[in-house]
Amino acid sequence: MNSKILTVGDEILIGQIVNTNAAYLGDVLFAIGMPVEKSVTIGDDEKMILDEFKDSLENYDLTIITGGLGPTHDDITKPALVKFFNDELILNEKILEYVTKLFASRNIIMPKVNEGQAMVPSKSKVIWNANGTAPGIWLEQENKVFVALPGVPYEMKAMMEESVVPMLKEKFLSNLDYVLKQKTLLTTGVGESVLNEMIGDVLSIIKNDKLAFLPSIEGVRLRINVKSDTEENADKRVSEIENQIREKIGEYIFGTGNDILEEITGKLLTQKKLTLAAAESCTGGLLSSRITDVSGSSAYFLGGIVSYANEAKIEFLDIKEDTLKNYGAVSEQTAIEMAENVRKNFNSDIGISTTGIAGPTGGTAEKPVGLVYIGYSDREKTYAKQFLFSAFRERNKKRAAQEALEILRKELLQK
Amino acid sequence: MNSKILTVGDEILIGQIVNTNAAYLGDVLFAIGMPVEKSVTIGDDEKMILDEFKDSLENYDLTIITGGLGPTHDDITKPALVKFFNDELILNEKILEYVTKLFASRNIIMPKVNEGQAMVPSKSKVIWNANGTAPGIWLEQENKVFVALPGVPYEMKAMMEESVVPMLKEKFLSNLDYVLKQKTLLTTGVGESVLNEMIGDVLSIIKNDKLAFLPSIEGVRLRINVKSDTEENADKRVSEIENQIREKIGEYIFGTGNDILEEITGKLLTQKKLTLAAAESCTGGLLSSRITDVSGSSAYFLGGIVSYANEAKIEFLDIKEDTLKNYGAVSEQTAIEMAENVRKNFNSDIGISTTGIAGPTGGTAEKPVGLVYIGYSDREKTYAKQFLFSAFRERNKKRAAQEALEILRKELLQK
């Protein structure tokens, strides 16, 4: 069972947009056992699109096409499909009604061009797009499947999860003689090579299965891939590998799969009926923003202070002028006062703080760019930890916010 | 003059790594006038690599191959090139010496396998890799060029800039009879199809040139592509198209090219010597985080309040209890008080605020998910604008932060 990804769009070819869709699709199709063997990106050019369709029909069980489904003149994926499958476009009343309503709900009169979104190839199954106006299209010929999806990442992803993956499992994967399983362990706070060293002899753990280290700014994901004869044996093997890894590096694993650190801390706060406030300097609002990315966070997150100017630290966080004078805004002492006072001023159970040199300028020999202090305070204890990140502003903000959430998670686990 | 990108590596296909190399190469090659027409990713598989080489020789002036040049058994790009060009590997003494020294300087004994890095096809020109052990390879046949580069992004980029681009200009571009030019106009606050309708008859404006609409959550980018006989005429044609578009939708264009909205507002604040403070409810810190993504923002951004709980609105922003009781936290009145009071409490020149129903829960018939008010206040005036975004929390946060920055930009232009 093999797959091909076909990305259509000049903007990808000339590098205006990085093709994250292809990475997402590669990941999903690999996980269900229909690995991508070729990924092709071409422009909005009919001849090239038709050539790729021909190659797909000859060589691949599945081709997923993204892009070129919009309503404007340069979107030609749909007409190309109609031509290739000798089909015609017919009006889908349900989609027309939906698209019309979507515009009405936004108080916008629907531009005429959008009516075309409701036209679909007569031989196709329609894949519902709950988040946009372009429906997906499923077409089959000689047992080969073509799926066309919009290029907007969140529309495409939702359609994959809700419709395409279940349809693919039904079509291709109901009669296999093996089972593939995958599990990802999420770590933060320690690098790839250090994790590798702590785990030790990886091959003796994984044997014929696979373990991949996937580093990113926020941490390293460890992905376990197992192939076995039955569902039960595959699950057992995944557990064996996971347990051996957890024995070595368990304290750095904050979750699995699609877990998100701010959701994990949010659940812990909810379970333990505790409230939180944040005082941010070097993260500049990013920590609060991540906390409030979680739906329902208003139940435990009371708010925060972004104290960029020293006057704001004094006015809203009661940082002592002496502390700023003697130790500086970027110091363990300031981080401690920020965490303690944001807790007191918001009347929350827990306060968390960040202060550091985000860079790229503003560093000194004594306090280099990347130096960050993260403060934690609850009713029993208050402390700050020192970190030295990188020379890059964006990375420093991200890593500081991540470490603050991880400190919070570890404290909450003990409550 | 056309190009193809060939990326070799299983890790890209299965989505472990996003293919940022392809975006970089697409950008560079487009800029020098050798646009990428196809970008293909395949695994470390000899047959598929050779098939792609065949396609390259038939259809593309230039093929840039990345990946598969390492020293291990699964790196097969070099042997595949040797096979395809009926060539043989010969030892390059200079590279051997360099690689040996590189390991010595890192205090590592060079593994035997790395000697292979100094073996290159006899017909090739070597492209020096100052940052790693794998040299690049330049091969020509029938006036078609193949360039193989390592997949490590910073090695590849340095080799492109220092060697490959100059070699390409020498080989292909010294005698061209046309010029390509590109310009991107950045808009926010209005959708793709509405922009399309406002511009009207696109074809009468662009004629034989190209205009692409590139939508994202934060706005739509309009990319103009022009081909002309001289540098001067190409620039003139770009200006003509740009001016015609600006006549129709100028008020929505906040910048061009790689401009970033928070940098534009930051520059305006700096020029006009004004300071800013933010009061955020529904954006939860995202607005402050974007403002502080800009290096040097501490000069004009004094800080912000993330007032998630009503108590925080009262305590830090002096929102009247009557306002909250009579109009609610999500209301024009609250947004106005937030903007005005954050300005006064931080003693800044300008205050900006957001309050809304981020969702996905918490909406009512009267105040649906996606309803957002953005407040603006300076010493002369204070007001709030109402928006209705989407059903999605993350998108609502992003769009609200974007609109807040856009309101700020428009106000600053008038100062």
Interface residues (C-beta under 8 A of the other chain):
Chain A: D10 E11 I12 L13 I14 G15 Q16 I17 V18 N19 T20 A22 A23 Y24 L25 G26 D27 V28 F30 P35 V36 E37 K38 S39 V40 T41 I42 G43 D45 M48 G70 P71 T72 H73 D74 R106 N107 I108 P111 K112 V113 N114 N131 V152 Y154 A212 L214 R223 A278 E280 T283 G284 G285 L286 L287 S288 S289 R290 I291 T292 D293 S295 G296 S297 S298 F301 L302 G303 G304 I305 V306 S307 Y308 A309 E311 A312 E315 F316 N345 F346 N347 A358 G359 P360 T361 R393 E394 K397
Chain B: I12 L13 I14 G15 Q16 I17 V18 N19 T20 A22 A23 Y24 L25 G26 D27 V28 F30 P35 V36 E37 K38 S39 V40 T41 I42 G43 D45 M48 Q182 T184 G191 E192 S193 V194 N196 E197 V202 L203 K210 A212 F213 L214 P215 R221 R223 A278 E280 T283 G284 G285 L286 L287 S288 S289 R290 I291 T292 D293 S295 G296 S297 S298 F301 L302 G303 G304 I305 V306 S307 Y308 A309 E311 A312 E315 F316 N345 F346 N347 A358 G359 P360 T361 G362 L388 F392 R393 E394 R395 K397
